[in-house]
Structure formats: C-alpha cells, structure tokens
Amino acid sequence: MTDDLAAGRLVRPFGLAMDVELAYYVVCLEPAADQPRIKAFRDWVITQAVARQPA
C-alpha cells in the first residue's frame, strides 16, 4: 500500500491514518449503496474477507 500511495495510485482522503493488521472498506455515496452492482461488489468483498480469515 505504501508504494501505491507514493505512486499516486491510492490517495489518503484524510490526514488521519491508523495502522491496523487487517481492514477492508467499501466506500460509496449513500444513495448508491443499494444499487445492485454496488451491493454485489460489497457482498463479494465480505465473502472474500471472511474466506481469508486466519483459522
């Protein structure tokens, strides 16, 4: 992630940063949250995150 920030592929939207071991965020405008394609992506991210949790 640090390389992506340095290269400009990712941007930090706020000055606040926290180091965490694992985190996933799906961010969108609230009116778009229930659109089928947004919901499908959000559900897929959650499924992938759960599948990759350490046992």
Buried (B, 14 or more C-beta within 10 A) or exposed (E): EEEEEEEEEEEEEEEEEEEEEEEEEEEEEEEEEEEEEBEEEBEEEEEEEEEEEEE
